[in-house]
Amino acid sequence: MLTLVPTPIGNIGDISLRAMDALRDAEILLCEDTRVTKKLLHILNERYDIQPQQTQDFISLHSHNENDFIQKLTPDFFAKNIVYVSDAGMPGISDPGQSLVRYCIDNNVAYDVLPGANAVLTAFVASGFVETQMLFFGFLDHKGTSRQAGLQKALYSGYTTILYESPHRLEKLLEEITILEPKRELFMAKELTKKFQRYVHGTSQEILAKLDTNYRGEWVVVIKAAEAQNESAISQQDILALDLPTKVQAKLISKITGENTKECYKRLLAL
């Protein structure tokens, strides 16, 4: 049997009793990073005396080897008690895990997923945005038109949208949002459940001023919902890149976003 076990995203006290039982009883632990999992087990044993089996096997399973690993699997592998854990949080959320579940479904292998700590839902609730429908985008592509297209979808999906962002690209993300949606309300959180947890509300420009280049830590970015943008093959960035008068750019952008033309024109002048 396979069990996907969520682990704490910061505070070790967020581990559940069921998760500790599963980690203790596992015969084989599939780990995003075996070193991280072994350290977690050591802490849990010291604090809660879970005493894992001495014969546990640890196997590395991460995004770079996941496909090859699953292609070599046979159903009898799951005759043992198998547990999969990512480094932190819920497996399968911007971490490996979903492919293992798909394998179990396709091969009639018993599996279970334990509930537990998750940065997406924690940040969504902490944002205070009352729109209860949300989309999770994970990490945007690092650069290029695919990143621009992803950000367009995130901003104009019509839903509260949640992103993950690394510290060295956070400033870039906020500057991109400033160009496209300078008045959009954002909520950002870092180091969730840890000692230096931080919540920040405001527009992208207000948040940039509050952070003052202190971007360290992994960030969850929650974008307040706005009206959905009309489907279009062209983005605002594409229009801004064209050698056109600002008034013409404003008219074109308003066509695809539904934004008031005069407000859009003022925004473009401010850039």
Backbone hydrogen bonds, N-H to C=O, Kabsch-Sander energy under -0.5 kcal/mol:
donor,donor_aa,acceptor,acceptor_aa,energy
2,L,110,A,-2.0
3,T,82,I,-2.0
4,L,112,D,-2.5
5,V,3,T,-0.6
5,V,84,Y,-2.5
7,T,89,G,-1.5
14,D,11,N,-2.1
15,I,12,I,-1.5
20,M,16,S,-2.1
21,D,17,L,-2.2
22,A,18,R,-2.4
23,L,19,A,-2.4
24,R,20,M,-2.3
25,D,21,D,-2.1
26,A,22,A,-1.0
27,E,81,N,-2.3
28,I,81,N,-1.8
29,L,57,D,-3.3
30,L,28,I,-0.6
30,L,83,V,-3.4
31,C,29,L,-0.6
31,C,59,I,-3.0
32,E,85,V,-1.8
37,T,33,D,-2.0
38,K,34,T,-2.5
39,K,35,R,-2.0
40,L,36,V,-2.2
41,L,37,T,-2.6
42,H,38,K,-2.1
43,I,39,K,-2.2
44,L,40,L,-2.7
45,N,41,L,-2.4
46,E,42,H,-2.1
47,R,43,I,-2.6
48,Y,44,L,-3.1
49,D,45,N,-1.3
53,Q,24,R,-1.3
56,Q,53,Q,-1.2
57,D,27,E,-2.2
59,I,29,L,-2.8
61,L,31,C,-3.5
65,N,62,H,-1.0
66,E,62,H,-1.4
69,F,65,N,-2.6
70,I,66,E,-2.4
71,Q,67,N,-2.1
72,K,68,D,-1.1
73,L,70,I,-1.0
77,F,74,T,-2.3
78,F,75,P,-1.6
79,A,76,D,-1.7
80,K,77,F,-1.0
82,I,1,M,-2.7
82,I,80,K,-1.0
83,V,28,I,-2.4
84,Y,3,T,-2.5
85,V,30,L,-2.4
89,G,7,T,-2.1
92,G,96,P,-1.6
93,I,90,M,-1.7
94,S,92,G,-0.8
101,V,97,G,-1.8
102,R,98,Q,-2.5
103,Y,99,S,-2.1
104,C,100,L,-2.2
105,I,101,V,-2.3
106,D,102,R,-2.5
107,N,103,Y,-1.8
108,N,105,I,-0.9
109,V,104,C,-2.8
112,D,2,L,-1.9
114,L,4,L,-2.5
122,T,118,N,-1.8
123,A,119,A,-2.5
124,F,120,V,-2.3
125,V,121,L,-2.3
126,A,122,T,-2.1
127,S,123,A,-1.5
128,G,124,F,-0.5
128,G,125,V,-0.9
132,T,130,V,-0.6
135,L,160,T,-2.5
137,F,135,L,-0.5
137,F,162,I,-2.9
138,G,162,I,-0.7
140,L,164,Y,-0.6
147,R,143,K,-0.5
147,R,144,G,-0.5
148,Q,144,G,-1.8
149,A,145,T,-2.7
150,G,146,S,-2.1
151,L,147,R,-2.5
152,Q,148,Q,-2.3
153,K,149,A,-2.1
154,A,150,G,-2.2
155,L,151,L,-2.4
156,Y,152,Q,-2.1
160,T,133,Q,-1.6
161,T,223,I,-2.0
162,I,135,L,-2.6
163,L,221,V,-2.9
164,Y,138,G,-2.3
165,E,219,W,-2.1
169,R,166,S,-1.5
170,L,166,S,-0.7
170,L,167,P,-0.5
171,E,167,P,-0.5
173,L,169,R,-2.1
174,L,170,L,-2.4
175,E,171,E,-2.3
176,E,172,K,-2.2
177,I,173,L,-2.3
178,T,174,L,-2.0
179,I,175,E,-1.5
180,L,176,E,-1.8
181,E,177,I,-3.7
184,R,181,E,-1.4
186,L,202,G,-2.4
187,F,222,V,-2.3
188,M,200,V,-2.9
189,A,220,V,-2.2
190,K,198,R,-1.8
191,E,218,E,-1.0
194,K,191,E,-2.2
197,Q,194,K,-1.4
198,R,190,K,-1.9
200,V,188,M,-2.6
202,G,186,L,-1.8
207,I,203,T,-2.5
208,L,204,S,-2.2
209,A,205,Q,-1.9
210,K,206,E,-2.0
211,L,207,I,-2.6
212,D,208,L,-2.0
214,N,211,L,-1.9
215,Y,213,T,-1.6
219,W,165,E,-2.2
220,V,189,A,-2.7
221,V,163,L,-2.8
222,V,187,F,-3.6
222,V,220,V,-0.5
223,I,161,T,-3.4
223,I,221,V,-0.5
224,K,185,E,-2.2
224,K,222,V,-0.6
229,Q,156,Y,-2.0
230,N,256,I,-0.8
239,I,235,S,-1.8
240,L,236,Q,-2.8
241,A,237,Q,-1.5
242,L,238,D,-0.5
242,L,239,I,-1.2
244,L,242,L,-2.0
249,Q,245,P,-2.3
250,A,246,T,-2.6
251,K,247,K,-2.0
252,L,248,V,-2.3
253,I,249,Q,-2.7
254,S,250,A,-2.3
255,K,251,K,-1.2
256,I,252,L,-1.3
257,T,253,I,-1.9
258,G,254,S,-2.1
264,C,260,N,-2.6
265,Y,261,T,-2.6
266,K,262,K,-2.4
267,R,263,E,-2.2
268,L,264,C,-2.4
269,L,265,Y,-2.2
270,A,266,K,-1.9
271,L,267,R,-1.0
